[in-house]
Amino acid sequence: MKFITSKRLAAYVAAMIIMAGITLEAIAAEDLQPIGPKLTPRLKQMLSEEMLSVKQAVKMILDGLIVGDHPLVATQAQQIHDSFILARGLTEQDKKDLMKAATPEFLKLDGEFHLTAKKLADSALRKDYELQRFYYSRLVDSCQNCHSQYATDKFPAFSGAQPEGHSH
Ligand code: HEC
């Protein structure tokens, strides 16, 4: 009896997971609007450079976290915060171009991302390593969250399926 029940439960759980997957896929399909192709070559280049330096900083932050090197974490996290593409080196024309390409949701994610980096830097300055772990994981969340919505052309693994007409 017990065996049947747990099997049923397993089937139920499996069905729920599949249904949740379908729902998520439907939502993802609607929001699948990579921002890269909408950017001017100049903005795309700047974003790419920012991302590569962010990636480098995140690696160094992890190095710092695992040995309790608070100054390293603080410096690198602060650098991510300061690299805010919206605040640095954008001409008036760039800003207009960015506003045309970016949805409010994208700008919100970008803002939250840089704010999280700031909070991570602050918790490192206070030598609060538990809080550093918390904000570090939030930082990684924001990478995945944004990439899975706005960089599926660059990182197709997030989209679960290749867009139509691009299967090669
Ligand atoms: C608000 C959105 C957003 C957030 C947050 C974000 N990214 Fe990105 N990232 C993008 C977009 C959009 C692209 C694709 C740019 C393109 O089309 O060239 C990208 C591309 C990249 C690339 C590839 C760059 C290249 O040109 O090869 C790396 C590496 C990267 N991101 C790292 C990170 C890391 C690490 C984090 C988190 C710590 C992060 N990103 C957070 C939007 C974001």
Boltz pocket constraint, residues with backbone or C-beta under 6 A from the ligand:
constraints:
  - pocket:
      binder: B
      contacts: [[A, 35], [A, 36], [A, 37], [A, 44], [A, 47], [A, 48], [A, 49], [A, 51], [A, 52], [A, 54], [A, 55], [A, 58], [A, 106], [A, 109], [A, 110], [A, 111], [A, 113], [A, 139], [A, 140], [A, 142], [A, 143], [A, 144], [A, 146], [A, 147], [A, 150], [A, 151], [A, 154]]
      max_distance: 6.0
